[in-house]
Amino acid sequence: MEEEVRKLVRVLREVATDAGYAIVAEEGADDIVKHCCERYARIYDRLSELIPAFKRYVEPLPADASAASIRIAARDLAYYLLRGQHEPRIYEQSMESVIASIAHFLDLK
């Protein structure tokens, strides 16, 4: 599974790069954005198959997402996977620490 996750991270980086290009491109930007969104959706579906808890923590992009949204989502997801947070135990611990650090802002006791 780790090898496949590394490959997906590489593709996510490509998606982020392409989406960044679409932000500044004058011609063909719509086609690039559509292609990036489709690639992101395929990666999202594959990760949902590989990591059972994935859909609980990561939402899919809408089909009409902007290039900037796709770029941010792809970079964030790649970072999430590289940090190993796709391992449920590690992610649960990190979420607990995040919740604990912001609990006073949310009035959680």
N, C-alpha and C positions, 0 to 999 in steps of 0.2 A: 504494500500500500504506500509506503514512503516514497518509492520511486515514482509512482503515479502522481502523488501529491506534488513532488518536485517538478514534474512535467507540467502539471496544471498551473503551478506558480509561474513557470516560464511563459505559458500562454497568457496568463493574467497580466504579466508585465507587458507583453506584446499588445494586448487589448488596451492597456492604459496608455501606451505610447501612441497607438493609432488614434485613440480618442483625443489625446492631446494634439495630435496633428489636425484632427477634424475641427478643433476649436479655432485654429488659425487659418485653416484652408478656405480658400475662396470658392473653389469649384469642387464638386463631388462630396462635399461634407455630409450631406444627407445619406448618401450611400455608405460612407465610412461609418457613420453613427449607427445605421441599421445593422451593418455587418458586425460591429463591436458589440451591440446589444444582443445579437443572436449568439455570438461566441460566448459572451458572459452567461447567457441563459443555459447554454450547453454545459458549461463548466459547473454552474450552480446545480443543474440536474445530476451531473456525475458525482459531485461532492455529496449531494443528498443521498445517493446510493451508497457511497463509501463510508460516510460518517452519519450514523443514525440520528444523532442529536443536532445535526447541522441546521435543519430548518427551524429549530427552536430559537436560534441565536442570530441567524442571518436571513434577511428578507430578500426575495427576488426583486430585480429591477423591473419597473413597468416597461412595456414595449415602446413607449414614446419617451424614454429617458433622454436627457440631454447628453452631449458629449462630455461636459464637465462632470455630470453625475456618474456616468459610466467610468470615467477616469478615476474618480475618487473611490468608487466602489471596488474597482479592480485592484487598485493599489492597497486599499484597506484589507481586502480579502487575501491578497498575496502576503501581506504583513502578518495577518492573523494565522495563516497556514505556516509561515516560516518560523513564527515564535512557538509553534507546537501547541497552540491553544485549541487545535481541533481534537486534541486528546481530551475527552470529557472531564476527567478528573482535574486536570490542570485548569481547564476553562472554568469549571465550577469554583475552584479555589480563587481564581483571579476575579470572577464576578462577585464572590463574597467579599473580597477585599475592596473592590470598587464600591459596592453597596455600603459597606461599613464606613468608608471614607466620606461618602456623601449623605449618610443617614441624617446627620444633624441639619442639613439643608432641606431635607424632605420631611422632617419631623417623624422619622421612623425610630421606634424604640424597640 
